[in-house]
Amino acid sequence: MEGYITIKQAASYEYEEKKSVFIADAAPVSCEADALRFIEGIKKKYPDARHHVYAYVLRENSIMRFSDDREPQGTAGMPVLDVIRKNGCTDTVIVVTRYFGGTLLGTGGLVRAYTAAALGALSSAEIITYDIYTTLEIKVSYSDYQRLGAPLTELGFRTLDTLYSDLVAVSGSVKSALLSELEKRVVELTSGRAEITVIGEKFEY
């Protein structure tokens, strides 16, 4: 597994150029079927619009797709795809719906408008980075537990739960890249008395 960049939530952004209105909708997706469903949903939401330009990038099979939807070739879908790619995003779809305002924008104007709309939607959707985190449980004595607070915080350990019985059992997660350092610090601070159990890995942002 590798970390990746995507967007946190669905979001919309509206951009106007010479009375043409560009409504950009962005959403996080996990597969091509999700992306296609989102695109169809936007088309149904704005059935009277002239163009529904879209682009999406997926981790699944490294898929990248785009459509100019009858706009001049290279003026719409590719600029939207470029916005996704240049921001390093994946598992992301953007649909830009255009209502024609009566004035031709020209090749450069279309590229600028579709780019601006897509950027606005991507920003509103909030770009986030998913890293690989290891979930684990640390069991220590009460006295050793007092020593671990600051070091765990320094390493970005995310506490999920703490159970108090004859020992203190702390469950949580840490970036997988920092797991060996965390284990080393815990062993040193408790003189090897701590019991560390690795549970698994997952993506977190």
MDTraj code that builds the backbone (N, CA, C; nanometers):
import mdtraj as md
import numpy as np

residues = "MET GLU GLY TYR ILE THR ILE LYS GLN ALA ALA SER TYR GLU TYR GLU GLU LYS LYS SER VAL PHE ILE ALA ASP ALA ALA PRO VAL SER CYS GLU ALA ASP ALA LEU ARG PHE ILE GLU GLY ILE LYS LYS LYS TYR PRO ASP ALA ARG HIS HIS VAL TYR ALA TYR VAL LEU ARG GLU ASN SER ILE MET ARG PHE SER ASP ASP ARG GLU PRO GLN GLY THR ALA GLY MET PRO VAL LEU ASP VAL ILE ARG LYS ASN GLY CYS THR ASP THR VAL ILE VAL VAL THR ARG TYR PHE GLY GLY THR LEU LEU GLY THR GLY GLY LEU VAL ARG ALA TYR THR ALA ALA ALA LEU GLY ALA LEU SER SER ALA GLU ILE ILE THR TYR ASP ILE TYR THR THR LEU GLU ILE LYS VAL SER TYR SER ASP TYR GLN ARG LEU GLY ALA PRO LEU THR GLU LEU GLY PHE ARG THR LEU ASP THR LEU TYR SER ASP LEU VAL ALA VAL SER GLY SER VAL LYS SER ALA LEU LEU SER GLU LEU GLU LYS ARG VAL VAL GLU LEU THR SER GLY ARG ALA GLU ILE THR VAL ILE GLY GLU LYS PHE GLU TYR".split()
xyz = np.array([
    [0.0837, -0.1198, 0.0000],
    [0.0000, 0.0000, 0.0000],
    [0.0874, 0.1251, 0.0000],
    [0.0370, 0.2284, -0.0639],
    [0.1048, 0.3568, -0.0645],
    [0.0041, 0.4668, -0.0305],
    [0.0538, 0.5738, 0.0295],
    [-0.0331, 0.6876, 0.0577],
    [-0.0759, 0.7555, -0.0715],
    [-0.1813, 0.8358, -0.0630],
    [-0.2293, 0.9043, -0.1829],
    [-0.3030, 1.0330, -0.1456],
    [-0.3189, 1.1192, -0.2449],
    [-0.3867, 1.2473, -0.2269],
    [-0.5222, 1.2410, -0.2948],
    [-0.6251, 1.2901, -0.2269],
    [-0.7590, 1.2938, -0.2849],
    [-0.8325, 1.4138, -0.2260],
    [-0.9641, 1.4144, -0.2361],
    [-1.0435, 1.5234, -0.1765],
    [-1.1311, 1.4675, -0.0654],
    [-1.1624, 1.5528, 0.0291],
    [-1.2318, 1.5087, 0.1506],
    [-1.3807, 1.4872, 0.1287],
    [-1.4425, 1.5711, 0.0438],
    [-1.5886, 1.5701, 0.0343],
    [-1.6340, 1.6233, -0.1007],
    [-1.7615, 1.6017, -0.1314],
    [-1.8194, 1.6583, -0.2534],
    [-1.8373, 1.8088, -0.2348],
    [-1.8173, 1.8842, -0.3428],
    [-1.8300, 2.0299, -0.3347],
    [-1.8594, 2.0872, -0.4724],
    [-1.9177, 2.2051, -0.4734],
    [-1.9506, 2.2740, -0.5984],
    [-1.8890, 2.4128, -0.6007],
    [-1.8685, 2.4632, -0.7204],
    [-1.8125, 2.5979, -0.7382],
    [-1.8674, 2.6544, -0.8688],
    [-1.9081, 2.7805, -0.8652],
    [-1.9655, 2.8435, -0.9844],
    [-1.8754, 2.9552, -1.0348],
    [-1.8540, 2.9554, -1.1654],
    [-1.7669, 3.0553, -1.2289],
    [-1.8401, 3.1121, -1.3500],
    [-1.8316, 3.2440, -1.3688],
    [-1.8995, 3.3070, -1.4811],
    [-1.7996, 3.3811, -1.5685],
    [-1.8144, 3.3640, -1.6993],
    [-1.7278, 3.4302, -1.7968],
    [-1.8137, 3.4744, -1.9143],
    [-1.8272, 3.6066, -1.9320],
    [-1.9061, 3.6637, -2.0419],
    [-2.0449, 3.6005, -2.0510],
    [-2.1086, 3.5934, -1.9359],
    [-2.2451, 3.5434, -1.9188],
    [-2.2599, 3.3916, -1.9349],
    [-2.1516, 3.3227, -1.9693],
    [-2.1553, 3.1766, -1.9644],
    [-2.1297, 3.1350, -1.8199],
    [-2.2122, 3.0453, -1.7686],
    [-2.1985, 2.9997, -1.6303],
    [-2.1402, 2.8579, -1.6294],
    [-2.0352, 2.8409, -1.5531],
    [-1.9681, 2.7115, -1.5400],
    [-1.9871, 2.6626, -1.3959],
    [-2.0591, 2.5527, -1.3790],
    [-2.0837, 2.4965, -1.2464],
    [-1.9983, 2.3702, -1.2331],
    [-1.8997, 2.3741, -1.1467],
    [-1.8102, 2.2601, -1.1287],
    [-1.8485, 2.1824, -1.0035],
    [-1.8635, 2.0529, -1.0189],
    [-1.8935, 1.9635, -0.9068],
    [-1.7814, 1.8611, -0.8954],
    [-1.7233, 1.8507, -0.7768],
    [-1.6155, 1.7550, -0.7511],
    [-1.6597, 1.6571, -0.6432],
    [-1.6069, 1.5346, -0.6502],
    [-1.6418, 1.4347, -0.5482],
    [-1.5315, 1.3302, -0.5376],
    [-1.5103, 1.2763, -0.4173],
    [-1.4189, 1.1617, -0.4015],
    [-1.4910, 1.0349, -0.4459],
    [-1.4215, 0.9486, -0.5174],
    [-1.4800, 0.8218, -0.5631],
    [-1.3761, 0.7109, -0.5435],
    [-1.4228, 0.5876, -0.5371],
    [-1.3310, 0.4759, -0.5130],
    [-1.3160, 0.3832, -0.6324],
    [-1.4031, 0.3982, -0.7336],
    [-1.3949, 0.3117, -0.8508],
    [-1.4602, 0.3808, -0.9698],
    [-1.4421, 0.3234, -1.0880],
    [-1.4965, 0.3860, -1.2085],
    [-1.6491, 0.3891, -1.2076],
    [-1.7105, 0.2873, -1.1518],
    [-1.8570, 0.2846, -1.1445],
    [-1.9091, 0.4023, -1.0625],
    [-1.8400, 0.4340, -0.9530],
    [-1.8791, 0.5492, -0.8705],
    [-1.8660, 0.6791, -0.9504],
    [-1.7569, 0.6922, -1.0246],
    [-1.7334, 0.8125, -1.1039],
    [-1.8427, 0.8308, -1.2091],
    [-1.8767, 0.7220, -1.2778],
    [-1.9788, 0.7289, -1.3829],
    [-2.1166, 0.7605, -1.3244],
    [-2.1453, 0.7055, -1.2069],
    [-2.2740, 0.7371, -1.1410],
    [-2.2809, 0.8847, -1.1046],
    [-2.1690, 0.9394, -1.0552],
    [-2.1665, 1.0808, -1.0187],
    [-2.1883, 1.1671, -1.1421],
    [-2.1213, 1.1343, -1.2514],
    [-2.1364, 1.2109, -1.3759],
    [-2.2814, 1.2088, -1.4232],
    [-2.3429, 1.0916, -1.4218],
    [-2.4830, 1.0800, -1.4651],
    [-2.5753, 1.1586, -1.3732],
    [-2.5433, 1.1586, -1.2440],
    [-2.6247, 1.2353, -1.1490],
    [-2.6200, 1.3841, -1.1769],
    [-2.5031, 1.4356, -1.2135],
    [-2.4897, 1.5780, -1.2462],
    [-2.5662, 1.6100, -1.3750],
    [-2.5596, 1.5224, -1.4727],
    [-2.6333, 1.5443, -1.5980],
    [-2.7837, 1.5523, -1.5716],
    [-2.8331, 1.4684, -1.4814],
    [-2.9762, 1.4715, -1.4476],
    [-3.0113, 1.5955, -1.3661],
    [-2.9141, 1.6443, -1.2889],
    [-2.9378, 1.7636, -1.2071],
    [-2.9505, 1.8877, -1.2938],
    [-2.8737, 1.8923, -1.4042],
    [-2.8769, 2.0076, -1.4946],
    [-2.9099, 1.9591, -1.6365],
    [-3.0312, 1.9093, -1.6595],
    [-3.0647, 1.8497, -1.7897],
    [-3.0700, 1.9499, -1.9051],
    [-3.0858, 2.0777, -1.8735],
    [-3.0986, 2.1788, -1.9788],
    [-2.9662, 2.2459, -2.0141],
    [-2.8574, 2.2020, -1.9536],
    [-2.7268, 2.2627, -1.9816],
    [-2.6742, 2.2148, -2.1167],
    [-2.5912, 2.2981, -2.1808],
    [-2.5385, 2.2640, -2.3123],
    [-2.4255, 2.1614, -2.3047],
    [-2.3412, 2.1727, -2.2031],
    [-2.2251, 2.0845, -2.1933],
    [-2.2079, 2.0316, -2.0507],
    [-2.1673, 1.9049, -2.0416],
    [-2.1276, 1.8443, -1.9146],
    [-1.9882, 1.7852, -1.9352],
    [-1.8889, 1.8667, -1.9145],
    [-1.7492, 1.8258, -1.9320],
    [-1.7040, 1.7549, -1.8042],
    [-1.6261, 1.6476, -1.8191],
    [-1.5817, 1.5798, -1.6977],
    [-1.4416, 1.5226, -1.7134],
    [-1.3833, 1.4900, -1.5986],
    [-1.2556, 1.4189, -1.5932],
    [-1.2491, 1.3461, -1.4600],
    [-1.1834, 1.2319, -1.4598],
    [-1.1611, 1.1623, -1.3329],
    [-1.0305, 1.0842, -1.3385],
    [-0.9720, 1.0677, -1.2190],
    [-0.8475, 0.9932, -1.2020],
    [-0.8694, 0.8945, -1.0882],
    [-0.8301, 0.7694, -1.1108],
    [-0.8534, 0.6642, -1.0112],
    [-0.7259, 0.5861, -0.9830],
    [-0.7132, 0.5403, -0.8589],
    [-0.6047, 0.4467, -0.8274],
    [-0.6309, 0.3123, -0.8933],
    [-0.7570, 0.2761, -0.9038],
    [-0.7980, 0.1499, -0.9662],
    [-0.7450, 0.1423, -1.1100],
    [-0.6483, 0.0539, -1.1313],
    [-0.5893, 0.0332, -1.2648],
    [-0.5300, 0.1611, -1.3254],
    [-0.4972, 0.2590, -1.2402],
    [-0.4383, 0.3866, -1.2859],
    [-0.5218, 0.4508, -1.3970],
    [-0.6524, 0.4498, -1.3790],
    [-0.7441, 0.4997, -1.4818],
    [-0.7479, 0.6527, -1.4833],
    [-0.7455, 0.7106, -1.6048],
    [-0.7674, 0.8528, -1.6260],
    [-0.8598, 0.8686, -1.7466],
    [-0.9691, 0.9429, -1.7286],
    [-1.0634, 0.9633, -1.8384],
    [-1.1072, 1.1098, -1.8400],
    [-1.1459, 1.1561, -1.9592],
    [-1.2031, 1.2909, -1.9698],
    [-1.2921, 1.3006, -2.0926],
    [-1.3800, 1.3985, -2.0923],
    [-1.4683, 1.4228, -2.2068],
    [-1.4847, 1.5728, -2.2284],
    [-1.4729, 1.6153, -2.3557],
    [-1.4977, 1.7558, -2.3903],
    [-1.6468, 1.7835, -2.4082],
    [-1.7264, 1.6783, -2.4227],
    [-1.8714, 1.6882, -2.4420],
    [-1.9083, 1.7988, -2.5421],
    [-1.8555, 1.7844, -2.6606],
    [-1.8889, 1.8709, -2.7754],
    [-1.8257, 2.0105, -2.7700],
    [-1.7446, 2.0387, -2.6703],
    [-1.6639, 2.1600, -2.6741],
    [-1.5466, 2.1331, -2.7695],
    [-1.4829, 2.2383, -2.8232],
    [-1.3682, 2.2167, -2.9118],
    [-1.2617, 2.1303, -2.8440],
    [-1.2048, 2.0382, -2.9205],
    [-1.1091, 1.9425, -2.8654],
    [-0.9942, 2.0114, -2.7922],
    [-0.9678, 1.9638, -2.6708],
    [-0.8566, 2.0155, -2.5916],
    [-0.8875, 2.1395, -2.5106],
    [-1.0105, 2.1914, -2.5187],
    [-1.0431, 2.3162, -2.4475],
    [-1.1160, 2.2936, -2.3156],
    [-1.1576, 2.1711, -2.2882],
    [-1.2469, 2.1498, -2.1733],
    [-1.2056, 2.0315, -2.0862],
    [-1.2221, 1.9103, -2.1390],
    [-1.1924, 1.7918, -2.0584],
    [-1.0473, 1.7820, -2.0153],
    [-0.9556, 1.8108, -2.1067],
    [-0.8139, 1.8027, -2.0724],
    [-0.7741, 1.9065, -1.9662],
    [-0.8188, 2.0323, -1.9767],
    [-0.7886, 2.1273, -1.8694],
    [-0.8416, 2.0822, -1.7326],
    [-0.9607, 2.0205, -1.7292],
    [-1.0158, 1.9711, -1.6025],
    [-0.9290, 1.8556, -1.5502],
    [-0.8892, 1.7657, -1.6406],
    [-0.8011, 1.6556, -1.6013],
    [-0.6679, 1.7088, -1.5489],
    [-0.6157, 1.8122, -1.6146],
    [-0.4884, 1.8715, -1.5715],
    [-0.4970, 1.9272, -1.4302],
    [-0.6117, 1.9855, -1.3955],
    [-0.6302, 2.0394, -1.2602],
    [-0.6185, 1.9269, -1.1573],
    [-0.6817, 1.8135, -1.1859],
    [-0.6754, 1.7000, -1.0934],
    [-0.5324, 1.6496, -1.0825],
    [-0.4684, 1.6296, -1.1972],
    [-0.3337, 1.5716, -1.1979],
    [-0.2293, 1.6651, -1.1365],
    [-0.2348, 1.7932, -1.1697],
    [-0.1338, 1.8869, -1.1195],
    [-0.1427, 1.9066, -0.9690],
    [-0.2599, 1.8767, -0.9124],
    [-0.2739, 1.8827, -0.7668],
    [-0.2455, 1.7471, -0.7019],
    [-0.2044, 1.6514, -0.7833],
    [-0.1650, 1.5209, -0.7318],
    [-0.2796, 1.4337, -0.6852],
    [-0.4025, 1.4700, -0.7220],
    [-0.5196, 1.3986, -0.6697],
    [-0.5504, 1.2713, -0.7476],
    [-0.6049, 1.1750, -0.6799],
    [-0.6577, 1.0542, -0.7408],
    [-0.7886, 1.0192, -0.6706],
    [-0.8582, 0.9176, -0.7218],
    [-0.9919, 0.8837, -0.6708],
    [-1.0784, 1.0095, -0.6644],
    [-1.0713, 1.0876, -0.7711],
    [-1.1376, 1.2188, -0.7777],
    [-1.2060, 1.2358, -0.9126],
    [-1.3291, 1.2871, -0.9094],
    [-1.4017, 1.3177, -1.0325],
    [-1.4493, 1.4630, -1.0274],
    [-1.4424, 1.5303, -1.1410],
    [-1.4942, 1.6672, -1.1530],
    [-1.5800, 1.6752, -1.2788],
    [-1.6994, 1.7298, -1.2631],
    [-1.7884, 1.7572, -1.3763],
    [-1.8105, 1.9075, -1.3820],
    [-1.7870, 1.9674, -1.4982],
    [-1.8122, 2.1107, -1.5151],
    [-1.9277, 2.1268, -1.6137],
    [-2.0375, 2.1785, -1.5632],
    [-2.1580, 2.1995, -1.6425],
    [-2.1575, 2.3428, -1.6947],
    [-2.1798, 2.3599, -1.8253],
    [-2.1780, 2.4945, -1.8837],
    [-2.3142, 2.5343, -1.9379],
    [-2.3574, 2.6513, -1.8948],
    [-2.4739, 2.7168, -1.9540],
    [-2.4217, 2.8291, -2.0432],
    [-2.4441, 2.8173, -2.1739],
    [-2.3903, 2.9122, -2.2711],
    [-2.4553, 3.0495, -2.2552],
    [-2.3705, 3.1523, -2.2527],
    [-2.4217, 3.2872, -2.2311],
    [-2.4405, 3.3703, -2.3564],
    [-2.4176, 3.3099, -2.4739],
    [-2.4417, 3.3817, -2.5989],
    [-2.3177, 3.4406, -2.6631],
    [-2.2063, 3.4429, -2.5898],
    [-2.0819, 3.4976, -2.6428],
    [-1.9760, 3.3875, -2.6509],
    [-1.9163, 3.3720, -2.7677],
    [-1.8116, 3.2725, -2.7846],
    [-1.6876, 3.3154, -2.7064],
    [-1.6285, 3.2220, -2.6363],
    [-1.5138, 3.2552, -2.5512],
    [-1.3796, 3.2323, -2.6201],
    [-1.3810, 3.1575, -2.7290],
    [-1.2547, 3.1267, -2.7955],
    [-1.1808, 3.0164, -2.7221],
    [-1.0805, 2.9610, -2.7870],
    [-1.0051, 2.8495, -2.7296],
    [-0.9431, 2.8851, -2.5952],
    [-0.8703, 2.9963, -2.5906],
    [-0.8053, 3.0372, -2.4656],
    [-0.9050, 3.0664, -2.3554],
    [-1.0165, 3.1301, -2.3897],
    [-1.1184, 3.1631, -2.2908],
    [-1.1822, 3.0389, -2.2311],
    [-1.2067, 2.9381, -2.3149],
    [-1.2648, 2.8129, -2.2661],
    [-1.1689, 2.7410, -2.1711],
    [-1.0420, 2.7345, -2.2104],
    [-0.9429, 2.6690, -2.1255],
    [-0.9356, 2.7369, -1.9897],
    [-0.9318, 2.8697, -1.9908],
    [-0.9242, 2.9446, -1.8638],
    [-1.0484, 2.9216, -1.7787],
    [-1.1657, 2.9246, -1.8415],
    [-1.2913, 2.9111, -1.7669],
    [-1.3051, 2.7719, -1.7060],
    [-1.2787, 2.6687, -1.7845],
    [-1.2906, 2.5318, -1.7316],
    [-1.1856, 2.5051, -1.6240],
    [-1.0668, 2.5607, -1.6433],
    [-0.9617, 2.5451, -1.5428],
    [-1.0010, 2.6140, -1.4122],
    [-1.0503, 2.7376, -1.4220],
    [-1.0888, 2.8137, -1.3025],
    [-1.2028, 2.7452, -1.2269],
    [-1.3006, 2.6942, -1.3014],
    [-1.4139, 2.6266, -1.2369],
    [-1.3680, 2.4995, -1.1658],
    [-1.2857, 2.4205, -1.2331],
    [-1.2367, 2.2960, -1.1740],
    [-1.1509, 2.3222, -1.0507],
    [-1.0646, 2.4229, -1.0585],
    [-0.9810, 2.4591, -0.9433],
    [-1.0660, 2.5004, -0.8241],
    [-1.1723, 2.5777, -0.8514],
    [-1.2601, 2.6225, -0.7437],
    [-1.3288, 2.5066, -0.6741],
    [-1.3754, 2.4085, -0.7537],
    [-1.4421, 2.2917, -0.6953],
    [-1.3449, 2.2077, -0.6145],
    [-1.2240, 2.1896, -0.6682],
    [-1.1236, 2.1094, -0.5992],
    [-1.0854, 2.1724, -0.4656],
    [-1.0698, 2.3043, -0.4665],
    [-1.0357, 2.3751, -0.3431],
    [-1.1482, 2.3646, -0.2404],
    [-1.2715, 2.3795, -0.2861],
    [-1.3872, 2.3709, -0.1960],
    [-1.4027, 2.2307, -0.1379],
    [-1.3618, 2.1296, -0.2145],
    [-1.3743, 1.9908, -0.1703],
    [-1.2664, 1.9528, -0.0692],
    [-1.1639, 2.0345, -0.0557],
    [-1.0542, 2.0191, 0.0407],
    [-0.9630, 1.9011, 0.0065],
    [-0.8455, 1.9331, -0.0434],
    [-0.7467, 1.8322, -0.0776],
    [-0.6842, 1.7757, 0.0502],
    [-0.6812, 1.6436, 0.0595],
    [-0.6251, 1.5775, 0.1781],
    [-0.5286, 1.4663, 0.1357],
    [-0.4405, 1.4291, 0.2254],
    [-0.3459, 1.3211, 0.1992],
    [-0.3758, 1.2034, 0.2903],
    [-0.4019, 1.0896, 0.2295],
    [-0.4190, 0.9661, 0.3060],
    [-0.2832, 0.8986, 0.3202],
    [-0.2428, 0.8733, 0.4438],
    [-0.1198, 0.8002, 0.4708],
    [-0.1556, 0.6627, 0.5259],
    [-0.0597, 0.5721, 0.5209],
    [-0.0808, 0.4385, 0.5760],
    [-0.0485, 0.4426, 0.7252],
    [-0.1460, 0.4062, 0.8060],
    [-0.1287, 0.4025, 0.9512],
    [-0.1361, 0.2585, 1.0004],
    [-0.0541, 0.2282, 1.0992],
    [-0.0590, 0.0973, 1.1642],
    [-0.1372, 0.1103, 1.2945],
    [-0.2358, 0.0234, 1.3131],
    [-0.3109, 0.0222, 1.4388],
    [-0.2440, -0.0777, 1.5335],
    [-0.2374, -0.0401, 1.6590],
    [-0.1686, -0.1245, 1.7562],
    [-0.2232, -0.1021, 1.8969],
    [-0.1856, -0.1915, 1.9849],
    [-0.2212, -0.1797, 2.1261],
    [-0.0933, -0.1891, 2.2081],
    [-0.0837, -0.1004, 2.3060],
    [0.0324, -0.0987, 2.3955],
    [-0.0172, -0.1234, 2.5371],
    [0.0333, -0.2281, 2.6025],
    [-0.0030, -0.2573, 2.7412],
    [0.1177, -0.2286, 2.8306],
    [0.0961, -0.1445, 2.9301],
    [0.2048, -0.1060, 3.0206],
    [0.1524, -0.0929, 3.1633],
    [0.2450, -0.0871, 3.2576],
    [0.2075, -0.0610, 3.3970],
    [0.1679, 0.0860, 3.4091],
    [0.1057, 0.1190, 3.5201],
    [0.0632, 0.2576, 3.5420],
    [0.1832, 0.3515, 3.5472],
    [0.2912, 0.3085, 3.6083],
    [0.4087, 0.3948, 3.6181],
    [0.4730, 0.4154, 3.4809],
    [0.4803, 0.3098, 3.4007],
    [0.5362, 0.3231, 3.2658],
    [0.4455, 0.4088, 3.1764],
    [0.3164, 0.3972, 3.1990],
    [0.2208, 0.4739, 3.1197],
    [0.2470, 0.6238, 3.1322],
    [0.2852, 0.6689, 3.2493],
    [0.3128, 0.8109, 3.2721],
    [0.4316, 0.8590, 3.1875],
    [0.5218, 0.7691, 3.1550],
    [0.6414, 0.8065, 3.0787],
    [0.6138, 0.8177, 2.9279],
    [0.5037, 0.7596, 2.8826],
    [0.4814, 0.7469, 2.7385],
    [0.4054, 0.8626, 2.6745],
    [0.3365, 0.9418, 2.7554],
    [0.2504, 1.0466, 2.7008],
    [0.3172, 1.1376, 2.5992],
    [0.4234, 1.2057, 2.6403],
    [0.4920, 1.3017, 2.5525],
    [0.5547, 1.2354, 2.4303],
    [0.6279, 1.1236, 2.4460],
    [0.6876, 1.0586, 2.3288],
    [0.5840, 1.0136, 2.2254],
    [0.4722, 0.9591, 2.2719],
    [0.3684, 0.9162, 2.1782],
    [0.3112, 1.0353, 2.1023],
    [0.2932, 1.1462, 2.1715],
    [0.2426, 1.2676, 2.1073],
    [0.3411, 1.3178, 2.0024],
    [0.4692, 1.3167, 2.0353],
    [0.5732, 1.3617, 1.9425],
    [0.5737, 1.2807, 1.8132],
    [0.5424, 1.1532, 1.8229],
    [0.5425, 1.0659, 1.7062],
    [0.4076, 1.0640, 1.6334],
    [0.3151, 1.1488, 1.6785],
    [0.1862, 1.1583, 1.6115],
    [0.0938, 1.0410, 1.6367],
    [0.1128, 0.9725, 1.7496],
    [0.0267, 0.8588, 1.7836],
    [-0.1156, 0.9081, 1.8073],
    [-0.2118, 0.8429, 1.7435],
    [-0.3534, 0.8810, 1.7570],
    [-0.4231, 0.7806, 1.8486],
    [-0.4540, 0.8234, 1.9680],
    [-0.5170, 0.7335, 2.0654],
    [-0.6636, 0.7112, 2.0310],
    [-0.7027, 0.5855, 2.0233],
    [-0.8421, 0.5501, 1.9971],
    [-0.9163, 0.5171, 2.1263],
    [-0.8458, 0.4489, 2.2183],
    [-0.9112, 0.4071, 2.3424],
    [-0.8037, 0.3753, 2.4467],
    [-0.8404, 0.3934, 2.5729],
    [-0.7508, 0.3598, 2.6830],
    [-0.8308, 0.2836, 2.7887],
    [-0.7869, 0.1617, 2.8198],
    [-0.8548, 0.0792, 2.9195],
    [-0.7658, 0.0626, 3.0414],
    [-0.8258, 0.0809, 3.1584],
    [-0.7503, 0.0727, 3.2838],
    [-0.7954, -0.0507, 3.3618],
    [-0.7038, -0.1436, 3.3859],
    [-0.7326, -0.2598, 3.4705],
    [-0.6075, -0.2853, 3.5540],
    [-0.5553, -0.4074, 3.5535],
    [-0.4301, -0.4298, 3.6247],
    [-0.3143, -0.3623, 3.5500],
    [-0.3325, -0.3484, 3.4172],
    [-0.2399, -0.2718, 3.3335],
    [-0.3178, -0.1648, 3.2581],
    [-0.2458, -0.0737, 3.1931],
    [-0.3099, 0.0253, 3.1069],
    [-0.2938, -0.0227, 2.9630],
    [-0.4051, -0.0369, 2.8909],
    [-0.4023, -0.0805, 2.7507],
    [-0.4428, 0.0373, 2.6627],
    [-0.3473, 0.0872, 2.5845],
    [-0.3714, 0.2005, 2.4958],
    [-0.3782, 0.1501, 2.3519],
    [-0.4905, 0.1722, 2.2866],
    [-0.5016, 0.1346, 2.1449],
    [-0.5051, 0.2615, 2.0607],
    [-0.4459, 0.2537, 1.9431],
    [-0.4414, 0.3710, 1.8570],
    [-0.3690, 0.3401, 1.7285],
    [-0.3258, 0.4450, 1.6585],
    [-0.2579, 0.4268, 1.5303],
    [-0.1454, 0.5278, 1.5150],
    [-0.0489, 0.4922, 1.4328],
    [0.0650, 0.5777, 1.4037],
    [0.1003, 0.5568, 1.2568],
    [0.1583, 0.6578, 1.1920],
    [0.2021, 0.6403, 1.0537],
    [0.2944, 0.5189, 1.0465],
    [0.2689, 0.4327, 0.9498],
    [0.3464, 0.3085, 0.9407],
    [0.4959, 0.3355, 0.9287],
    [0.5323, 0.4464, 0.8667],
    [0.6737, 0.4809, 0.8513],
    [0.7401, 0.5101, 0.9858],
    [0.6585, 0.5416, 1.0873],
    [0.7129, 0.5743, 1.2197],
    [0.6965, 0.4605, 1.3207],
    [0.6438, 0.3474, 1.2744],
    [0.6155, 0.2371, 1.3671],
    [0.7420, 0.1870, 1.4362],
    [0.8481, 0.1645, 1.3612],
    [0.9702, 0.1100, 1.4221],
    [1.0283, 0.2060, 1.5245],
    [1.0201, 0.3371, 1.4962],
    [1.0693, 0.4368, 1.5920],
    [0.9840, 0.4360, 1.7179],
    [0.8522, 0.4245, 1.7011],
    [0.7633, 0.4180, 1.8178],
    [0.7944, 0.2951, 1.9026],
    [0.8088, 0.1800, 1.8381],
    [0.8386, 0.0574, 1.9131],
    [0.9704, 0.0721, 1.9888],
    [1.0695, 0.1296, 1.9235],
    [1.2002, 0.1497, 1.9873],
    [1.1893, 0.2387, 2.1105],
    [1.1148, 0.3497, 2.0962],
    [1.1006, 0.4444, 2.2083],
    [1.0256, 0.3806, 2.3248],
    [0.9194, 0.3080, 2.2944],
    [0.8398, 0.2443, 2.4000],
    [0.9243, 0.1407, 2.4748],
    [0.9999, 0.0609, 2.4003],
    [1.0861, -0.0406, 2.4624],
    [1.1901, 0.0260, 2.5526],
    [1.2520, 0.1335, 2.5038],
    [1.3549, 0.2034, 2.5823],
    [1.2960, 0.2642, 2.7093],
    [1.1806, 0.3313, 2.6962],
    [1.1225, 0.4021, 2.8103],
    [1.0663, 0.3078, 2.9169],
    [1.0310, 0.1863, 2.8750],
    [0.9741, 0.0912, 2.9719],
    [1.0716, -0.0216, 3.0041],
    [1.1949, -0.0072, 2.9566],
    [1.2972, -0.1116, 2.9775],
    [1.2484, -0.2486, 2.9314],
    [1.1729, -0.2485, 2.8220],
    [1.1263, -0.3737, 2.7634],
    [1.0048, -0.4343, 2.8290],
    [0.9449, -0.3642, 2.9239],
    [0.8298, -0.4210, 2.9955],
    [0.6980, -0.4088, 2.9173],
    [0.6926, -0.3164, 2.8224],
    [0.5676, -0.2940, 2.7477],
    [0.5374, -0.4113, 2.6553],
    [0.4087, -0.4375, 2.6385],
    [0.3633, -0.5402, 2.5440],
    [0.2987, -0.4685, 2.4255],
    [0.3595, -0.4809, 2.3081],
    [0.3099, -0.4115, 2.1888],
    [0.2510, -0.5143, 2.0930],
    [0.1246, -0.4936, 2.0552],
    [0.0570, -0.5836, 1.9620],
    [0.0133, -0.5050, 1.8386],
    [0.0681, -0.5410, 1.7234],
    [0.0285, -0.4768, 1.5977],
    [-0.0983, -0.5435, 1.5469],
    [-0.1993, -0.4615, 1.5149],
    [-0.3293, -0.5146, 1.4739],
    [-0.3456, -0.5161, 1.3224],
    [-0.3024, -0.4111, 1.2560],
    [-0.3180, -0.4073, 1.1102],
    [-0.2820, -0.2700, 1.0544],
    [-0.3153, -0.2496, 0.9275],
    [-0.2882, -0.1225, 0.8603],
    [-0.4151, -0.0675, 0.7985],
    [-0.4227, 0.0643, 0.7878],
    [-0.5371, 0.1274, 0.7243],
    [-0.4954, 0.2667, 0.6766],
    [-0.5784, 0.3240, 0.5884],
    [-0.5540, 0.4595, 0.5417],
    [-0.6223, 0.5607, 0.6344],
    [-0.5509, 0.6642, 0.6718],
    [-0.6081, 0.7743, 0.7497],
    [-0.5528, 0.9051, 0.6946],
    [-0.6253, 1.0151, 0.7188],
    [-0.5739, 1.1455, 0.6778],
    [-0.5617, 1.2350, 0.7979],
])
top = md.Topology()
chain = top.add_chain()
for i, resn in enumerate(residues, 1):
    res = top.add_residue(resn, chain, resSeq=i)
    for name in ("N", "CA", "C"):
        top.add_atom(name, md.element.get_by_symbol(name[0]), res)
traj = md.Trajectory(xyz[None], top)
